[in-house]
Amino acid sequence: MANLAAAVALIIFTLPVLLLVAVAIKCETRGPVFSRRQRRVALGHCFLALQFRTTSFEVDQAHSLTWRAGCEEYTRVGRVLRVTRIDNLPQLFNVLRGEMSCISPRPECPFFLS
């Protein structure tokens, strides 16, 4: 219950920042605002951690969005998000869904747990 209350309060408090970042990402690059490429394990189950997208996207021949192979090039907005750690704010929605906790340690990648 405390996790839910904390997540709701933090989402309400950071909503202007969340909206501003989403608009900045959409203005700078094409593609989705959120990244769901990080599989994490917490509270006994695996889930995809929600983050703001900080790297470039390109449209392939089939008009689907794919990550560029080996690309860890951050966008201008992405660099600021990474340095300030704002890219992790959408994980509050993972807390609302009960996938992780506000208080527990950061969820690990499954690779490190096997």
Biopython code that builds the backbone (N, CA, C, O; Angstrom):
import numpy as np
from Bio.PDB.StructureBuilder import StructureBuilder

atoms = [
    (1, "MET", "N", (0.812, -1.189, 0.000)),
    (1, "MET", "CA", (0.000, 0.000, 0.000)),
    (1, "MET", "C", (0.866, 1.269, 0.000)),
    (1, "MET", "O", (0.538, 2.261, -0.651)),
    (2, "ALA", "N", (1.990, 1.211, 0.754)),
    (2, "ALA", "CA", (2.892, 2.364, 0.806)),
    (2, "ALA", "C", (3.525, 2.619, -0.558)),
    (2, "ALA", "O", (3.721, 3.767, -0.956)),
    (3, "ASN", "N", (3.847, 1.525, -1.278)),
    (3, "ASN", "CA", (4.416, 1.674, -2.626)),
    (3, "ASN", "C", (3.439, 2.375, -3.553)),
    (3, "ASN", "O", (3.813, 3.271, -4.310)),
    (4, "LEU", "N", (2.192, 1.961, -3.486)),
    (4, "LEU", "CA", (1.161, 2.551, -4.342)),
    (4, "LEU", "C", (0.983, 4.038, -4.037)),
    (4, "LEU", "O", (0.920, 4.862, -4.949)),
    (5, "ALA", "N", (0.904, 4.370, -2.767)),
    (5, "ALA", "CA", (0.732, 5.776, -2.367)),
    (5, "ALA", "C", (1.944, 6.610, -2.778)),
    (5, "ALA", "O", (1.793, 7.729, -3.268)),
    (6, "ALA", "N", (3.140, 6.067, -2.578)),
    (6, "ALA", "CA", (4.357, 6.789, -2.953)),
    (6, "ALA", "C", (4.427, 6.994, -4.459)),
    (6, "ALA", "O", (4.781, 8.078, -4.922)),
    (7, "ALA", "N", (4.092, 5.961, -5.227)),
    (7, "ALA", "CA", (4.141, 6.061, -6.688)),
    (7, "ALA", "C", (3.136, 7.096, -7.198)),
    (7, "ALA", "O", (3.472, 7.914, -8.055)),
    (8, "VAL", "N", (1.923, 7.065, -6.685)),
    (8, "VAL", "CA", (0.899, 8.028, -7.115)),
    (8, "VAL", "C", (1.333, 9.449, -6.770)),
    (8, "VAL", "O", (1.222, 10.352, -7.599)),
    (9, "ALA", "N", (1.824, 9.649, -5.556)),
    (9, "ALA", "CA", (2.264, 10.995, -5.145)),
    (9, "ALA", "C", (3.419, 11.486, -6.014)),
    (9, "ALA", "O", (3.431, 12.643, -6.435)),
    (10, "LEU", "N", (4.387, 10.615, -6.281)),
    (10, "LEU", "CA", (5.531, 11.012, -7.102)),
    (10, "LEU", "C", (5.136, 11.277, -8.552)),
    (10, "LEU", "O", (5.672, 12.189, -9.182)),
    (11, "ILE", "N", (4.208, 10.492, -9.083)),
    (11, "ILE", "CA", (3.742, 10.722, -10.456)),
    (11, "ILE", "C", (3.041, 12.082, -10.543)),
    (11, "ILE", "O", (3.278, 12.849, -11.477)),
    (12, "ILE", "N", (2.188, 12.371, -9.579)),
    (12, "ILE", "CA", (1.498, 13.665, -9.585)),
    (12, "ILE", "C", (2.507, 14.806, -9.466)),
    (12, "ILE", "O", (2.399, 15.807, -10.174)),
    (13, "PHE", "N", (3.484, 14.659, -8.578)),
    (13, "PHE", "CA", (4.489, 15.700, -8.355)),
    (13, "PHE", "C", (5.375, 15.911, -9.588)),
    (13, "PHE", "O", (5.746, 17.042, -9.901)),
    (14, "THR", "N", (5.715, 14.815, -10.289)),
    (14, "THR", "CA", (6.629, 14.914, -11.443)),
    (14, "THR", "C", (5.904, 14.986, -12.783)),
    (14, "THR", "O", (6.558, 15.003, -13.825)),
    (15, "LEU", "N", (4.591, 15.030, -12.787)),
    (15, "LEU", "CA", (3.835, 15.041, -14.041)),
    (15, "LEU", "C", (4.271, 16.135, -15.008)),
    (15, "LEU", "O", (4.406, 15.848, -16.198)),
    (16, "PRO", "N", (4.499, 17.374, -14.569)),
    (16, "PRO", "CA", (4.972, 18.390, -15.528)),
    (16, "PRO", "C", (6.311, 18.006, -16.180)),
    (16, "PRO", "O", (6.514, 18.239, -17.372)),
    (17, "VAL", "N", (7.205, 17.427, -15.405)),
    (17, "VAL", "CA", (8.499, 16.996, -15.945)),
    (17, "VAL", "C", (8.301, 15.848, -16.932)),
    (17, "VAL", "O", (8.900, 15.838, -18.008)),
    (18, "LEU", "N", (7.463, 14.885, -16.566)),
    (18, "LEU", "CA", (7.189, 13.750, -17.459)),
    (18, "LEU", "C", (6.649, 14.231, -18.804)),
    (18, "LEU", "O", (7.084, 13.761, -19.855)),
    (19, "LEU", "N", (5.707, 15.163, -18.769)),
    (19, "LEU", "CA", (5.118, 15.677, -20.007)),
    (19, "LEU", "C", (6.129, 16.468, -20.827)),
    (19, "LEU", "O", (6.181, 16.332, -22.050)),
    (20, "LEU", "N", (6.927, 17.289, -20.167)),
    (20, "LEU", "CA", (7.951, 18.075, -20.852)),
    (20, "LEU", "C", (8.989, 17.174, -21.528)),
    (20, "LEU", "O", (9.385, 17.421, -22.667)),
    (21, "VAL", "N", (9.417, 16.149, -20.832)),
    (21, "VAL", "CA", (10.395, 15.212, -21.406)),
    (21, "VAL", "C", (9.793, 14.466, -22.587)),
    (21, "VAL", "O", (10.460, 14.284, -23.606)),
    (22, "ALA", "N", (8.547, 14.031, -22.465)),
    (22, "ALA", "CA", (7.890, 13.318, -23.565)),
    (22, "ALA", "C", (7.808, 14.194, -24.818)),
    (22, "ALA", "O", (8.063, 13.722, -25.926)),
    (23, "VAL", "N", (7.456, 15.449, -24.643)),
    (23, "VAL", "CA", (7.387, 16.378, -25.779)),
    (23, "VAL", "C", (8.777, 16.599, -26.373)),
    (23, "VAL", "O", (8.933, 16.626, -27.593)),
    (24, "ALA", "N", (9.781, 16.756, -25.522)),
    (24, "ALA", "CA", (11.155, 16.970, -26.004)),
    (24, "ALA", "C", (11.650, 15.775, -26.818)),
    (24, "ALA", "O", (12.289, 15.956, -27.854)),
    (25, "ILE", "N", (11.362, 14.565, -26.363)),
    (25, "ILE", "CA", (11.781, 13.363, -27.093)),
    (25, "ILE", "C", (11.081, 13.302, -28.444)),
    (25, "ILE", "O", (11.718, 13.015, -29.458)),
    (26, "LYS", "N", (9.780, 13.568, -28.467)),
    (26, "LYS", "CA", (9.021, 13.523, -29.722)),
    (26, "LYS", "C", (9.480, 14.605, -30.697)),
    (26, "LYS", "O", (9.492, 14.378, -31.907)),
    (27, "CYS", "N", (9.856, 15.774, -30.187)),
    (27, "CYS", "CA", (10.317, 16.853, -31.065)),
    (27, "CYS", "C", (11.689, 16.552, -31.653)),
    (27, "CYS", "O", (11.987, 16.956, -32.777)),
    (28, "GLU", "N", (12.522, 15.848, -30.899)),
    (28, "GLU", "CA", (13.884, 15.597, -31.364)),
    (28, "GLU", "C", (13.996, 14.402, -32.305)),
    (28, "GLU", "O", (14.753, 14.453, -33.275)),
    (29, "THR", "N", (13.264, 13.341, -32.040)),
    (29, "THR", "CA", (13.402, 12.116, -32.838)),
    (29, "THR", "C", (12.052, 11.495, -33.123)),
    (29, "THR", "O", (11.049, 11.798, -32.477)),
    (30, "ARG", "N", (12.059, 10.620, -34.108)),
    (30, "ARG", "CA", (10.869, 9.820, -34.389)),
    (30, "ARG", "C", (10.890, 8.587, -33.504)),
    (30, "ARG", "O", (11.931, 8.216, -32.962)),
    (31, "GLY", "N", (9.761, 7.969, -33.365)),
    (31, "GLY", "CA", (9.696, 6.739, -32.590)),
    (31, "GLY", "C", (8.993, 6.947, -31.265)),
    (31, "GLY", "O", (8.540, 8.046, -30.944)),
    (32, "PRO", "N", (8.911, 5.873, -30.506)),
    (32, "PRO", "CA", (8.200, 5.953, -29.226)),
    (32, "PRO", "C", (8.954, 6.779, -28.200)),
    (32, "PRO", "O", (10.170, 6.950, -28.297)),
    (33, "VAL", "N", (8.235, 7.283, -27.230)),
    (33, "VAL", "CA", (8.823, 8.076, -26.153)),
    (33, "VAL", "C", (9.479, 7.150, -25.128)),
    (33, "VAL", "O", (10.502, 7.491, -24.534)),
    (34, "PHE", "N", (8.884, 5.985, -24.929)),
    (34, "PHE", "CA", (9.373, 5.057, -23.914)),
    (34, "PHE", "C", (10.165, 3.914, -24.524)),
    (34, "PHE", "O", (9.936, 3.510, -25.664)),
    (35, "SER", "N", (11.097, 3.407, -23.738)),
    (35, "SER", "CA", (11.877, 2.229, -24.108)),
    (35, "SER", "C", (11.479, 1.102, -23.172)),
    (35, "SER", "O", (11.364, 1.293, -21.961)),
    (36, "ARG", "N", (11.273, -0.061, -23.738)),
    (36, "ARG", "CA", (10.944, -1.238, -22.924)),
    (36, "ARG", "C", (11.901, -2.367, -23.259)),
    (36, "ARG", "O", (11.483, -3.518, -23.388)),
    (37, "ARG", "N", (13.181, -2.051, -23.400)),
    (37, "ARG", "CA", (14.125, -3.078, -23.814)),
    (37, "ARG", "C", (14.885, -3.692, -22.648)),
    (37, "ARG", "O", (15.679, -4.609, -22.858)),
    (38, "GLN", "N", (14.672, -3.224, -21.442)),
    (38, "GLN", "CA", (15.402, -3.753, -20.302)),
    (38, "GLN", "C", (14.545, -4.728, -19.514)),
    (38, "GLN", "O", (13.609, -4.336, -18.816)),
    (39, "ARG", "N", (14.880, -6.002, -19.637)),
    (39, "ARG", "CA", (14.189, -7.032, -18.855)),
    (39, "ARG", "C", (14.808, -7.040, -17.460)),
    (39, "ARG", "O", (16.030, -7.097, -17.324)),
    (40, "ARG", "N", (13.970, -6.982, -16.424)),
    (40, "ARG", "CA", (14.422, -6.940, -15.036)),
    (40, "ARG", "C", (13.681, -7.981, -14.206)),
    (40, "ARG", "O", (12.603, -8.443, -14.579)),
    (41, "VAL", "N", (14.276, -8.338, -13.082)),
    (41, "VAL", "CA", (13.656, -9.278, -12.153)),
    (41, "VAL", "C", (13.524, -8.591, -10.799)),
    (41, "VAL", "O", (14.503, -8.092, -10.244)),
    (42, "ALA", "N", (12.302, -8.572, -10.276)),
    (42, "ALA", "CA", (12.041, -8.006, -8.951)),
    (42, "ALA", "C", (10.780, -8.638, -8.389)),
    (42, "ALA", "O", (9.888, -9.054, -9.129)),
    (43, "LEU", "N", (10.725, -8.701, -7.088)),
    (43, "LEU", "CA", (9.557, -9.249, -6.393)),
    (43, "LEU", "C", (9.166, -10.623, -6.935)),
    (43, "LEU", "O", (7.987, -10.975, -6.967)),
    (44, "GLY", "N", (10.160, -11.388, -7.358)),
    (44, "GLY", "CA", (9.938, -12.765, -7.784)),
    (44, "GLY", "C", (9.483, -12.973, -9.211)),
    (44, "GLY", "O", (9.169, -14.105, -9.579)),
    (45, "HIS", "N", (9.432, -11.941, -10.033)),
    (45, "HIS", "CA", (9.032, -12.163, -11.426)),
    (45, "HIS", "C", (9.782, -11.223, -12.371)),
    (45, "HIS", "O", (10.363, -10.219, -11.957)),
    (46, "CYS", "N", (9.749, -11.581, -13.641)),
    (46, "CYS", "CA", (10.446, -10.841, -14.693)),
    (46, "CYS", "C", (9.472, -9.842, -15.339)),
    (46, "CYS", "O", (8.293, -10.145, -15.528)),
    (47, "PHE", "N", (9.978, -8.660, -15.671)),
    (47, "PHE", "CA", (9.151, -7.651, -16.325)),
    (47, "PHE", "C", (10.039, -6.743, -17.166)),
    (47, "PHE", "O", (11.264, -6.784, -17.049)),
    (48, "LEU", "N", (9.425, -5.929, -18.010)),
    (48, "LEU", "CA", (10.153, -4.953, -18.818)),
    (48, "LEU", "C", (10.088, -3.599, -18.129)),
    (48, "LEU", "O", (9.009, -3.038, -17.939)),
    (49, "ALA", "N", (11.251, -3.081, -17.757)),
    (49, "ALA", "CA", (11.320, -1.780, -17.065)),
    (49, "ALA", "C", (11.025, -0.662, -18.059)),
    (49, "ALA", "O", (11.581, -0.635, -19.157)),
    (50, "LEU", "N", (10.176, 0.228, -17.679)),
    (50, "LEU", "CA", (9.783, 1.357, -18.514)),
    (50, "LEU", "C", (10.739, 2.515, -18.269)),
    (50, "LEU", "O", (10.978, 2.901, -17.125)),
    (51, "GLN", "N", (11.293, 3.072, -19.361)),
    (51, "GLN", "CA", (12.195, 4.212, -19.271)),
    (51, "GLN", "C", (11.929, 5.145, -20.438)),
    (51, "GLN", "O", (11.378, 4.738, -21.461)),
    (52, "PHE", "N", (12.330, 6.413, -20.273)),
    (52, "PHE", "CA", (12.303, 7.312, -21.419)),
    (52, "PHE", "C", (13.392, 6.874, -22.385)),
    (52, "PHE", "O", (14.477, 6.470, -21.967)),
    (53, "ARG", "N", (13.100, 6.956, -23.675)),
    (53, "ARG", "CA", (14.072, 6.571, -24.698)),
    (53, "ARG", "C", (15.148, 7.643, -24.777)),
    (53, "ARG", "O", (14.847, 8.832, -24.887)),
    (54, "THR", "N", (16.418, 7.212, -24.721)),
    (54, "THR", "CA", (17.536, 8.148, -24.736)),
    (54, "THR", "C", (18.459, 7.961, -25.936)),
    (54, "THR", "O", (19.372, 8.760, -26.142)),
    (55, "THR", "N", (18.233, 6.920, -26.726)),
    (55, "THR", "CA", (19.088, 6.657, -27.883)),
    (55, "THR", "C", (18.332, 6.841, -29.182)),
    (55, "THR", "O", (17.103, 6.921, -29.188)),
    (56, "SER", "N", (19.061, 6.909, -30.279)),
    (56, "SER", "CA", (18.472, 7.153, -31.594)),
    (56, "SER", "C", (17.718, 5.934, -32.131)),
    (56, "SER", "O", (18.036, 4.790, -31.808)),
    (57, "PHE", "N", (16.746, 6.204, -32.930)),
    (57, "PHE", "CA", (15.993, 5.177, -33.648)),
    (57, "PHE", "C", (16.134, 5.453, -35.140)),
    (57, "PHE", "O", (16.386, 6.588, -35.543)),
    (58, "GLU", "N", (15.973, 4.430, -35.947)),
    (58, "GLU", "CA", (15.875, 4.670, -37.389)),
    (58, "GLU", "C", (14.798, 3.759, -37.957)),
    (58, "GLU", "O", (14.510, 2.695, -37.409)),
    (59, "VAL", "N", (14.223, 4.185, -39.036)),
    (59, "VAL", "CA", (13.149, 3.416, -39.654)),
    (59, "VAL", "C", (13.752, 2.517, -40.729)),
    (59, "VAL", "O", (14.416, 2.990, -41.652)),
    (60, "ASP", "N", (13.510, 1.204, -40.593)),
    (60, "ASP", "CA", (14.071, 0.286, -41.601)),
    (60, "ASP", "C", (13.159, 0.161, -42.822)),
    (60, "ASP", "O", (12.118, 0.813, -42.889)),
    (61, "GLN", "N", (13.549, -0.676, -43.787)),
    (61, "GLN", "CA", (12.802, -0.799, -45.046)),
    (61, "GLN", "C", (11.345, -1.213, -44.849)),
    (61, "GLN", "O", (10.487, -0.854, -45.654)),
    (62, "ALA", "N", (11.061, -1.962, -43.791)),
    (62, "ALA", "CA", (9.689, -2.432, -43.559)),
    (62, "ALA", "C", (8.868, -1.419, -42.763)),
    (62, "ALA", "O", (7.748, -1.715, -42.348)),
    (63, "HIS", "N", (9.425, -0.223, -42.549)),
    (63, "HIS", "CA", (8.759, 0.844, -41.799)),
    (63, "HIS", "C", (8.475, 0.474, -40.351)),
    (63, "HIS", "O", (7.555, 1.010, -39.733)),
    (64, "SER", "N", (9.280, -0.458, -39.807)),
    (64, "SER", "CA", (9.155, -0.747, -38.385)),
    (64, "SER", "C", (10.348, -0.133, -37.672)),
    (64, "SER", "O", (11.413, 0.050, -38.261)),
    (65, "LEU", "N", (10.158, 0.180, -36.412)),
    (65, "LEU", "CA", (11.227, 0.826, -35.661)),
    (65, "LEU", "C", (12.155, -0.234, -35.059)),
    (65, "LEU", "O", (11.697, -1.161, -34.391)),
    (66, "THR", "N", (13.444, -0.091, -35.299)),
    (66, "THR", "CA", (14.411, -1.038, -34.761)),
    (66, "THR", "C", (15.593, -0.295, -34.180)),
    (66, "THR", "O", (15.903, 0.821, -34.596)),
    (67, "TRP", "N", (16.248, -0.912, -33.223)),
    (67, "TRP", "CA", (17.467, -0.332, -32.673)),
    (67, "TRP", "C", (18.578, -0.509, -33.683)),
    (67, "TRP", "O", (18.676, -1.568, -34.302)),
    (68, "ARG", "N", (19.409, 0.485, -33.867)),
    (68, "ARG", "CA", (20.569, 0.351, -34.734)),
    (68, "ARG", "C", (21.554, -0.580, -34.059)),
    (68, "ARG", "O", (21.819, -0.446, -32.864)),
    (69, "ALA", "N", (22.095, -1.521, -34.809)),
    (69, "ALA", "CA", (23.008, -2.515, -34.257)),
    (69, "ALA", "C", (24.214, -1.837, -33.612)),
    (69, "ALA", "O", (24.888, -1.026, -34.246)),
    (70, "GLY", "N", (24.481, -2.167, -32.365)),
    (70, "GLY", "CA", (25.641, -1.655, -31.667)),
    (70, "GLY", "C", (25.600, -0.167, -31.362)),
    (70, "GLY", "O", (26.630, 0.413, -31.016)),
    (71, "CYS", "N", (24.450, 0.462, -31.477)),
    (71, "CYS", "CA", (24.371, 1.912, -31.296)),
    (71, "CYS", "C", (24.016, 2.241, -29.852)),
    (71, "CYS", "O", (22.961, 1.847, -29.355)),
    (72, "GLU", "N", (24.881, 2.946, -29.204)),
    (72, "GLU", "CA", (24.566, 3.480, -27.886)),
    (72, "GLU", "C", (24.722, 4.993, -27.920)),
    (72, "GLU", "O", (25.054, 5.624, -26.917)),
    (73, "GLU", "N", (24.478, 5.551, -29.080)),
    (73, "GLU", "CA", (24.582, 6.993, -29.271)),
    (73, "GLU", "C", (23.362, 7.673, -28.665)),
    (73, "GLU", "O", (22.230, 7.419, -29.077)),
    (74, "TYR", "N", (23.600, 8.534, -27.688)),
    (74, "TYR", "CA", (22.504, 9.232, -27.039)),
    (74, "TYR", "C", (22.099, 10.456, -27.848)),
    (74, "TYR", "O", (22.934, 11.099, -28.484)),
    (75, "THR", "N", (20.828, 10.763, -27.815)),
    (75, "THR", "CA", (20.349, 12.001, -28.420)),
    (75, "THR", "C", (20.720, 13.148, -27.474)),
    (75, "THR", "O", (21.174, 12.916, -26.353)),
    (76, "ARG", "N", (20.524, 14.377, -27.934)),
    (76, "ARG", "CA", (20.811, 15.523, -27.053)),
    (76, "ARG", "C", (19.947, 15.470, -25.791)),
    (76, "ARG", "O", (20.440, 15.654, -24.677)),
    (77, "VAL", "N", (18.671, 15.218, -25.983)),
    (77, "VAL", "CA", (17.766, 15.101, -24.839)),
    (77, "VAL", "C", (18.168, 13.890, -23.996)),
    (77, "VAL", "O", (18.146, 13.948, -22.767)),
    (78, "GLY", "N", (18.528, 12.809, -24.656)),
    (78, "GLY", "CA", (18.917, 11.589, -23.961)),
    (78, "GLY", "C", (20.113, 11.768, -23.049)),
    (78, "GLY", "O", (20.147, 11.199, -21.958)),
    (79, "ARG", "N", (21.091, 12.545, -23.474)),
    (79, "ARG", "CA", (22.262, 12.797, -22.630)),
    (79, "ARG", "C", (21.856, 13.490, -21.320)),
    (79, "ARG", "O", (22.319, 13.126, -20.239)),
    (80, "VAL", "N", (20.988, 14.488, -21.445)),
    (80, "VAL", "CA", (20.518, 15.203, -20.252)),
    (80, "VAL", "C", (19.720, 14.258, -19.351)),
    (80, "VAL", "O", (19.879, 14.278, -18.130)),
    (81, "LEU", "N", (18.871, 13.439, -19.948)),
    (81, "LEU", "CA", (18.069, 12.499, -19.161)),
    (81, "LEU", "C", (18.944, 11.514, -18.411)),
    (81, "LEU", "O", (18.678, 11.207, -17.249)),
    (82, "ARG", "N", (19.987, 11.014, -19.062)),
    (82, "ARG", "CA", (20.887, 10.058, -18.422)),
    (82, "ARG", "C", (21.655, 10.684, -17.275)),
    (82, "ARG", "O", (21.755, 10.094, -16.199)),
    (83, "VAL", "N", (22.202, 11.876, -17.491)),
    (83, "VAL", "CA", (23.008, 12.540, -16.460)),
    (83, "VAL", "C", (22.154, 12.859, -15.233)),
    (83, "VAL", "O", (22.611, 12.702, -14.101)),
    (84, "THR", "N", (20.931, 13.302, -15.453)),
    (84, "THR", "CA", (20.044, 13.681, -14.344)),
    (84, "THR", "C", (19.228, 12.513, -13.803)),
    (84, "THR", "O", (18.537, 12.649, -12.793)),
    (85, "ARG", "N", (19.309, 11.360, -14.480)),
    (85, "ARG", "CA", (18.559, 10.147, -14.109)),
    (85, "ARG", "C", (17.052, 10.289, -14.280)),
    (85, "ARG", "O", (16.288, 9.488, -13.742)),
    (86, "ILE", "N", (16.625, 11.292, -15.018)),
    (86, "ILE", "CA", (15.198, 11.485, -15.263)),
    (86, "ILE", "C", (14.650, 10.369, -16.154)),
    (86, "ILE", "O", (13.445, 10.117, -16.150)),
    (87, "ASP", "N", (15.519, 9.697, -16.919)),
    (87, "ASP", "CA", (15.056, 8.626, -17.797)),
    (87, "ASP", "C", (14.404, 7.486, -17.024)),
    (87, "ASP", "O", (13.675, 6.687, -17.613)),
    (88, "ASN", "N", (14.650, 7.392, -15.715)),
    (88, "ASN", "CA", (14.074, 6.322, -14.900)),
    (88, "ASN", "C", (12.728, 6.680, -14.266)),
    (88, "ASN", "O", (12.095, 5.812, -13.665)),
    (89, "LEU", "N", (12.279, 7.916, -14.381)),
    (89, "LEU", "CA", (11.009, 8.308, -13.761)),
    (89, "LEU", "C", (9.814, 7.453, -14.205)),
    (89, "LEU", "O", (8.950, 7.166, -13.376)),
    (90, "PRO", "N", (9.727, 7.033, -15.475)),
    (90, "PRO", "CA", (8.579, 6.203, -15.866)),
    (90, "PRO", "C", (8.497, 4.866, -15.130)),
    (90, "PRO", "O", (7.473, 4.188, -15.209)),
    (91, "GLN", "N", (9.555, 4.473, -14.419)),
    (91, "GLN", "CA", (9.487, 3.229, -13.650)),
    (91, "GLN", "C", (8.501, 3.336, -12.495)),
    (91, "GLN", "O", (8.152, 2.330, -11.877)),
    (92, "LEU", "N", (8.054, 4.546, -12.206)),
    (92, "LEU", "CA", (6.982, 4.696, -11.214)),
    (92, "LEU", "C", (5.715, 3.973, -11.683)),
    (92, "LEU", "O", (4.935, 3.487, -10.863)),
    (93, "PHE", "N", (5.514, 3.903, -12.994)),
    (93, "PHE", "CA", (4.362, 3.162, -13.524)),
    (93, "PHE", "C", (4.549, 1.659, -13.326)),
    (93, "PHE", "O", (3.567, 0.937, -13.151)),
    (94, "ASN", "N", (5.808, 1.170, -13.351)),
    (94, "ASN", "CA", (6.070, -0.227, -13.006)),
    (94, "ASN", "C", (5.693, -0.482, -11.542)),
    (94, "ASN", "O", (5.187, -1.553, -11.206)),
    (95, "VAL", "N", (5.938, 0.494, -10.685)),
    (95, "VAL", "CA", (5.559, 0.373, -9.273)),
    (95, "VAL", "C", (4.034, 0.311, -9.156)),
    (95, "VAL", "O", (3.505, -0.495, -8.390)),
    (96, "LEU", "N", (3.330, 1.153, -9.907)),
    (96, "LEU", "CA", (1.852, 1.124, -9.880)),
    (96, "LEU", "C", (1.301, -0.226, -10.313)),
    (96, "LEU", "O", (0.286, -0.684, -9.789)),
    (97, "ARG", "N", (1.967, -0.863, -11.267)),
    (97, "ARG", "CA", (1.524, -2.178, -11.754)),
    (97, "ARG", "C", (1.948, -3.307, -10.820)),
    (97, "ARG", "O", (1.604, -4.465, -11.057)),
    (98, "GLY", "N", (2.691, -2.984, -9.761)),
    (98, "GLY", "CA", (3.110, -4.006, -8.805)),
    (98, "GLY", "C", (4.301, -4.829, -9.261)),
    (98, "GLY", "O", (4.558, -5.899, -8.708)),
    (99, "GLU", "N", (5.029, -4.353, -10.255)),
    (99, "GLU", "CA", (6.163, -5.103, -10.786)),
    (99, "GLU", "C", (7.450, -4.851, -10.014)),
    (99, "GLU", "O", (8.354, -5.686, -10.026)),
    (100, "MET", "N", (7.540, -3.710, -9.345)),
    (100, "MET", "CA", (8.714, -3.396, -8.547)),
    (100, "MET", "C", (8.297, -2.522, -7.376)),
    (100, "MET", "O", (7.147, -2.093, -7.279)),
    (101, "SER", "N", (9.238, -2.269, -6.503)),
    (101, "SER", "CA", (8.957, -1.500, -5.301)),
    (101, "SER", "C", (9.745, -0.195, -5.305)),
    (101, "SER", "O", (10.820, -0.121, -5.900)),
    (102, "CYS", "N", (9.221, 0.820, -4.654)),
    (102, "CYS", "CA", (9.939, 2.094, -4.524)),
    (102, "CYS", "C", (11.123, 1.967, -3.575)),
    (102, "CYS", "O", (12.121, 2.672, -3.724)),
    (103, "ILE", "N", (11.016, 1.086, -2.617)),
    (103, "ILE", "CA", (11.976, 1.038, -1.532)),
    (103, "ILE", "C", (13.033, -0.048, -1.712)),
    (103, "ILE", "O", (14.157, 0.102, -1.233)),
    (104, "SER", "N", (12.700, -1.105, -2.374)),
    (104, "SER", "CA", (13.637, -2.226, -2.502)),
    (104, "SER", "C", (14.828, -1.855, -3.385)),
    (104, "SER", "O", (14.817, -0.808, -4.032)),
    (105, "PRO", "N", (15.854, -2.710, -3.415)),
    (105, "PRO", "CA", (16.988, -2.449, -4.305)),
    (105, "PRO", "C", (16.542, -2.431, -5.769)),
    (105, "PRO", "O", (15.487, -2.959, -6.120)),
    (106, "ARG", "N", (17.364, -1.816, -6.603)),
    (106, "ARG", "CA", (17.061, -1.741, -8.035)),
    (106, "ARG", "C", (16.927, -3.153, -8.601)),
    (106, "ARG", "O", (17.760, -4.012, -8.310)),
    (107, "PRO", "N", (15.892, -3.408, -9.407)),
    (107, "PRO", "CA", (15.730, -4.730, -10.001)),
    (107, "PRO", "C", (16.940, -5.106, -10.861)),
    (107, "PRO", "O", (17.501, -4.255, -11.551)),
    (108, "GLU", "N", (17.334, -6.360, -10.819)),
    (108, "GLU", "CA", (18.508, -6.838, -11.559)),
    (108, "GLU", "C", (18.096, -7.393, -12.921)),
    (108, "GLU", "O", (16.941, -7.751, -13.148)),
    (109, "CYS", "N", (19.076, -7.450, -13.815)),
    (109, "CYS", "CA", (18.899, -8.125, -15.093)),
    (109, "CYS", "C", (18.918, -9.625, -14.835)),
    (109, "CYS", "O", (19.686, -10.090, -13.993)),
    (110, "PRO", "N", (18.086, -10.399, -15.544)),
    (110, "PRO", "CA", (18.062, -11.852, -15.332)),
    (110, "PRO", "C", (19.441, -12.493, -15.529)),
    (110, "PRO", "O", (19.752, -13.504, -14.900)),
    (111, "PHE", "N", (20.253, -11.914, -16.387)),
    (111, "PHE", "CA", (21.593, -12.441, -16.665)),
    (111, "PHE", "C", (22.431, -12.571, -15.387)),
    (111, "PHE", "O", (23.163, -13.546, -15.219)),
    (112, "PHE", "N", (22.322, -11.597, -14.502)),
    (112, "PHE", "CA", (23.120, -11.608, -13.280)),
    (112, "PHE", "C", (22.592, -12.542, -12.212)),
    (112, "PHE", "O", (23.307, -12.864, -11.263)),
    (113, "LEU", "N", (21.351, -12.981, -12.351)),
    (113, "LEU", "CA", (20.746, -13.847, -11.343)),
    (113, "LEU", "C", (20.862, -15.322, -11.676)),
    (113, "LEU", "O", (20.543, -16.165, -10.837)),
    (114, "SER", "N", (21.307, -15.656, -12.875)),
    (114, "SER", "CA", (21.387, -17.079, -13.240)),
    (114, "SER", "C", (22.771, -17.629, -13.047)),
    (114, "SER", "O", (23.008, -18.809, -13.307)),
]
sb = StructureBuilder()
sb.init_structure("model")
sb.init_model(0)
sb.init_chain("A")
sb.init_seg("    ")
for serial, (resi, resn, name, xyz) in enumerate(atoms, 1):
    if name == "N":
        sb.init_residue(resn, " ", resi, " ")
    sb.init_atom(name, np.array(xyz, "f"), 0.0, 1.0, " ", f" {name:<3s}", serial, name[0])
structure = sb.get_structure()
